[in-house]
């Protein structure tokens, strides 16, 4: 966790600048030492609309890219459609050696 902390902090900092608040942060780690951090803001569906929206900033150590997504979620079917993608930069994977 110590090695990935600065990357997690950097992704959260980008999300704080780019997303409305409140934000939700999730972190996944795997046995092969890969990890993913996702920060999200949810725009709920309106009273007469079944579609909500998610603004997401995420980083996966396998790709080494901080990506942004704006997606529409159907609150009845849970289907998600990405409407916009953007790249916020690259961060080298801080974990030097992964287990095979």
C-alpha positions as CSV (number, residue, x, y, z in Angstrom):
1,X,0.0,0.0,0.0
2,X,2.9,2.4,0.7
3,X,4.1,2.1,-2.9
4,X,0.7,2.9,-4.5
5,X,-0.3,5.7,-2.0
6,X,1.1,8.6,-4.1
7,X,-0.7,7.4,-7.2
8,X,-4.0,7.1,-5.4
9,X,-3.4,10.6,-4.0
10,X,-2.7,12.0,-7.4
11,X,-5.8,10.4,-9.0
12,X,-7.9,11.8,-6.1
13,X,-6.4,15.3,-6.6
14,X,-7.2,15.2,-10.3
15,X,-10.8,14.1,-9.5
16,X,-11.2,16.9,-6.9
17,X,-10.3,19.4,-9.7
18,X,-12.4,17.9,-12.4
19,X,-15.5,16.4,-10.7
20,X,-18.3,18.0,-8.7
21,X,-18.6,16.9,-5.1
22,X,-19.3,14.7,-3.3
23,X,-17.0,12.1,-4.7
24,X,-16.7,8.4,-4.0
25,X,-13.3,6.6,-4.1
26,X,-12.9,2.9,-4.6
27,X,-9.6,1.0,-4.7
28,X,-9.1,-2.5,-6.0
29,X,-5.9,-4.6,-5.5
30,X,-5.0,-8.0,-6.9
31,X,-2.6,-10.7,-5.9
32,X,-0.4,-10.0,-8.9
33,X,0.1,-6.5,-7.4
34,X,-1.9,-4.7,-10.0
35,X,-4.3,-2.1,-8.7
36,X,-7.1,0.3,-9.9
37,X,-8.4,3.4,-8.3
38,X,-11.7,5.0,-9.4
39,X,-13.2,8.3,-8.2
40,X,-16.8,9.0,-9.2
41,X,-19.5,11.6,-8.9
42,X,-23.1,10.5,-9.5
43,X,-25.8,12.7,-11.0
44,X,-29.1,11.1,-10.0
45,X,-32.0,10.7,-12.4
46,X,-34.7,13.3,-12.3
47,X,-38.3,12.8,-11.2
48,X,-39.4,12.3,-14.8
49,X,-36.2,10.7,-16.2
50,X,-34.8,7.2,-15.6
51,X,-31.3,8.2,-16.7
52,X,-28.6,9.2,-14.3
53,X,-25.0,10.2,-15.1
54,X,-21.6,9.2,-13.7
55,X,-18.5,11.2,-14.0
56,X,-15.5,9.0,-13.4
57,X,-11.7,9.4,-13.1
58,X,-9.8,6.2,-12.9
59,X,-6.3,4.7,-13.1
60,X,-5.3,1.1,-13.7
61,X,-1.7,0.2,-13.1
62,X,-1.7,-2.2,-16.1
63,X,-2.4,0.7,-18.5
64,X,-0.6,3.5,-16.5
65,X,-3.2,6.1,-17.8
66,X,-5.5,8.4,-15.8
67,X,-8.7,8.3,-17.7
68,X,-12.0,10.2,-17.5
69,X,-15.4,9.0,-18.5
70,X,-18.8,10.6,-18.6
71,X,-21.5,7.9,-18.8
72,X,-25.3,7.6,-18.8
73,X,-26.8,4.9,-16.6
74,X,-30.3,3.6,-17.1
75,X,-31.6,3.3,-13.6
76,X,-34.2,0.7,-14.6
77,X,-31.9,-1.7,-16.5
78,X,-28.6,-0.7,-15.0
79,X,-27.1,-0.4,-18.6
80,X,-24.2,2.0,-18.9
81,X,-23.3,4.0,-22.0
82,X,-20.0,5.9,-22.1
83,X,-20.7,9.3,-23.7
84,X,-17.3,10.9,-23.4
85,X,-13.8,9.7,-22.7
86,X,-10.7,11.8,-22.0
87,X,-7.1,11.2,-20.9
88,X,-5.7,13.2,-18.0
89,X,-2.1,11.9,-18.2
90,X,0.1,9.0,-17.5
91,X,1.5,7.7,-14.2
92,X,4.2,5.0,-14.2
93,X,3.2,1.9,-12.2
94,X,5.1,2.4,-8.9
95,X,5.2,-1.4,-8.2
96,X,8.5,-2.6,-9.5
97,X,8.0,-6.3,-9.8
98,X,4.8,-8.2,-10.2
99,X,4.4,-11.9,-9.5
100,X,3.9,-14.2,-12.5
